[in-house]
Amino acid sequence: MEREADVVVIGGGIAGAAILSELTKYQLKSILVEKEPDIASGTTKANSAILHAGFDAHEGTMKAKMNVEGNRIYHERKEELDLDIEWTGSFVAATNDEEMDTIRELLERGNKNGVPGLAIWSGDKLRAQEPNLSQDIKGALWAPSAGVCWPFGLAIAFAENAVMNGAEILRECKVEGFEKKGNAITAVKTDKGTIQTKYVVNAAGIHADEISALAGDTSFTIHPRKGEYVLFDKAARKDMVNGVIFPTPSKTSKGILVCTTTHGNTFVGPNAQDQDDKEDTSVTVQGMNEILQSAKKLLPNLPMGAAITEFAGLRAVSSTGDFILGKSETVSNLLQAAGIQSPGLTSSPAIAAYLAGILVQETGAKKNEHYQKGRPVRHTFHTLSNEKRKQLVKENNRYGRIICRCETVTEAEIVDAIHRPCGARTVDGVKRRTRAGMGRCQGGFCGPRVTQILARELDIPVTEVRKEMRESYMFYNKDKTSGGKA
Ligand SMILES: Cc1cc2nc3c(=O)[nH]c(=O)nc-3n(C[C@H](O)[C@H](O)[C@H](O)COP(=O)(O)OP(=O)(O)OC[C@H]3O[C@@H](n4cnc5c(N)ncnc54)[C@H](O)[C@@H]3O)c2cc1C
């Protein structure tokens, strides 16, 4: 593969996808490369999914600026991009006088950062809205601009918009090095060939320090900090919460929260464990006990029997303590979007606008007059009226075949997810676009059917279908390096 681009974006998480979409607003030939079979396979797939209001980060930091602006952009673009976001607002709960002082500090910081509508509520006012919360809560900081989102869905929406507007996304394409002339990159070397390019944006998440070092910039390091979660069934919602409840934060973390999801589940987590391994997202008994004990301080009657799964994500903690954004000081045409730990999900549209602004200034690129807003229409069958359902089934009888019974996902939605711009290539890719496999049985029933549909639609043998990562074959296949030994 030999390709040419104006800009190569490395990494298909929320940051890379948002940047790619933003670049298509200009006359720049942009290519995103992602090492895994699908985008949103890194930290973007496992986090608290909160669109933070912006009172945590200190005034003047990139985190503070990007958070507040990112939150504003999501409010502006939710309808246009058909984003799965619920503007629930968020609370930080305080259980003693010292914590009440902390939430007053957060209120002041948030006001300085430009967060709209912050207010302190009494414990009773909070419990009137969230009756299952502890009687020990004395007061809370209310942030009405916060919300919850479907995190991979956001990245997928940006990617679909980018592809629709002419950008290219190369998956299973791992960056392995660079060709350089002096202090400038001339080409990106991948395991699928070389891409000649004028600029490179490094949005490689937890691996951003390695990519930067490969290009010759060793000015920062990234270390992983794991956060584990327990997810609860929708049926337990009445015993849980309707929105986002943080405890008062510590120095290293926003603390173990209790939170709703956009689709009616609830979760508790995350803890914060520093580690060396950048791939280890295993969950542990100690971690689970830690988060459950902590969550019970907010929600004493946590319905333990309703837990359906656990998961963990890795924060990309930078040596600078802030997001690392903008031009590298040592490599003239390298832009960094590194150290994007929380609130990175919230900040990504603002990070995208900031970096695109630099690139436009550098290149003098003109506006793309043909830029189209939005993305192709999706039909989420279970949310539609019976009349609309009947009409869809009449047009396409695959809407009449339910594949995922827990989440009521139809065959037509799965086929659409596969054939959309930057469509699903794996079982988890289908899950992250349609929710098939997200329910109580966690894919036990629909997994084999989804595998069959992927094989049929992609015209590959079922033994070639993967769960998520490059070698994660669904079935034993002696010709492959994993999936079983011959
Ligand atoms: C526990 C936890 C809770 C969080 N909660 C929140 C929250 O509630 N709200 C919020 O706003 N933020 C939150 N965050 C932060 C947010 O999830 C991250 O900031 C965001 O997902 C980072 O996105 P990214 O695109 O920078 O990285 P990633 O999503 O990790 O994407 C980087 C991509 O680069 C690819 N890549 C790496 N190396 C290469 C290579 N050599 N070649 C090609 N591709 C490569 C990877 O495969 C990956 O897909 C949380 C994070 C964690 C871990």
The ligand as a MOL file (V3000), in Angstrom:
LIG
                    3D

  0  0  0     0  0            999 V3000
M  V30 BEGIN CTAB
M  V30 COUNTS 53 58 0 0 0
M  V30 BEGIN ATOM
M  V30 1 C -11.6430 4.7230 34.0400 0
M  V30 2 C -11.8490 5.8740 33.0880 0
M  V30 3 C -12.9340 6.7270 33.2390 0
M  V30 4 C -13.1080 7.8000 32.3820 0
M  V30 5 N -14.2410 8.5560 32.4540 0
M  V30 6 C -14.4220 9.5930 31.6210 0
M  V30 7 C -15.6200 10.3560 31.6620 0
M  V30 8 O -16.5600 10.0160 32.3740 0
M  V30 9 N -15.7200 11.4500 30.8600 0
M  V30 10 C -14.7160 11.8320 30.0340 0
M  V30 11 O -14.8540 12.8620 29.3900 0
M  V30 12 N -13.5830 11.0850 29.9260 0
M  V30 13 C -13.4340 9.9750 30.6840 0
M  V30 14 N -12.3260 9.1980 30.5820 0
M  V30 15 C -11.3070 9.5780 29.6220 0
M  V30 16 C -11.6640 9.1660 28.2040 0
M  V30 17 O -12.1640 7.8400 28.1650 0
M  V30 18 C -10.3940 9.2780 27.3780 0
M  V30 19 O -9.8800 10.5660 27.5460 0
M  V30 20 C -10.6470 9.0750 25.8910 0
M  V30 21 O -11.3750 7.9000 25.6480 0
M  V30 22 C -9.2880 8.9910 25.2140 0
M  V30 23 O -9.5070 8.8790 23.8440 0
M  V30 24 P -8.2640 8.7820 22.8690 0
M  V30 25 O -8.8150 8.8280 21.5090 0
M  V30 26 O -7.2240 9.7650 23.2560 0
M  V30 27 O -7.6170 7.3560 23.1960 0
M  V30 28 P -8.0880 5.8810 22.8160 0
M  V30 29 O -9.5370 5.7110 22.8790 0
M  V30 30 O -7.2600 4.9430 23.6380 0
M  V30 31 O -7.6710 5.7460 21.2910 0
M  V30 32 C -6.3390 5.6310 20.8740 0
M  V30 33 C -6.3190 4.6950 19.6850 0
M  V30 34 O -5.0070 4.6570 19.1430 0
M  V30 35 C -4.7910 3.3630 18.6320 0
M  V30 36 N -3.3510 3.1630 18.4810 0
M  V30 37 C -2.4200 3.1010 19.4600 0
M  V30 38 N -1.2070 2.8520 18.9370 0
M  V30 39 C -1.3750 2.7810 17.5960 0
M  V30 40 C -0.4790 2.5330 16.5110 0
M  V30 41 N 0.8180 2.2780 16.6970 0
M  V30 42 N -0.9880 2.5360 15.2460 0
M  V30 43 C -2.3130 2.7590 15.0240 0
M  V30 44 N -3.1950 2.9660 16.0310 0
M  V30 45 C -2.7370 2.9890 17.2930 0
M  V30 46 C -5.4220 2.4700 19.6960 0
M  V30 47 O -5.7050 1.1720 19.2180 0
M  V30 48 C -6.6550 3.2550 20.0740 0
M  V30 49 O -7.8010 2.8390 19.3550 0
M  V30 50 C -12.1530 8.0730 31.3830 0
M  V30 51 C -11.0770 7.1960 31.2170 0
M  V30 52 C -10.9510 6.0770 32.0340 0
M  V30 53 C -9.8620 5.0980 31.7920 0
M  V30 END ATOM
M  V30 BEGIN BOND
M  V30 1 1 1 2
M  V30 2 1 2 3
M  V30 3 2 2 52
M  V30 4 2 3 4
M  V30 5 1 4 5
M  V30 6 1 4 50
M  V30 7 2 5 6
M  V30 8 1 6 7
M  V30 9 1 6 13
M  V30 10 2 7 8
M  V30 11 1 7 9
M  V30 12 1 9 10
M  V30 13 2 10 11
M  V30 14 1 10 12
M  V30 15 2 12 13
M  V30 16 1 13 14
M  V30 17 1 14 15
M  V30 18 1 14 50
M  V30 19 1 15 16
M  V30 20 1 16 17
M  V30 21 1 16 18
M  V30 22 1 18 19
M  V30 23 1 18 20
M  V30 24 1 20 21
M  V30 25 1 20 22
M  V30 26 1 22 23
M  V30 27 1 23 24
M  V30 28 2 24 25
M  V30 29 1 24 26
M  V30 30 1 24 27
M  V30 31 1 27 28
M  V30 32 2 28 29
M  V30 33 1 28 30
M  V30 34 1 28 31
M  V30 35 1 31 32
M  V30 36 1 32 33
M  V30 37 1 33 34
M  V30 38 1 33 48
M  V30 39 1 34 35
M  V30 40 1 35 36
M  V30 41 1 35 46
M  V30 42 1 36 37
M  V30 43 1 36 45
M  V30 44 2 37 38
M  V30 45 1 38 39
M  V30 46 1 39 40
M  V30 47 2 39 45
M  V30 48 1 40 41
M  V30 49 2 40 42
M  V30 50 1 42 43
M  V30 51 2 43 44
M  V30 52 1 44 45
M  V30 53 1 46 47
M  V30 54 1 46 48
M  V30 55 1 48 49
M  V30 56 2 50 51
M  V30 57 1 51 52
M  V30 58 1 52 53
M  V30 END BOND
M  V30 END CTAB
M  END
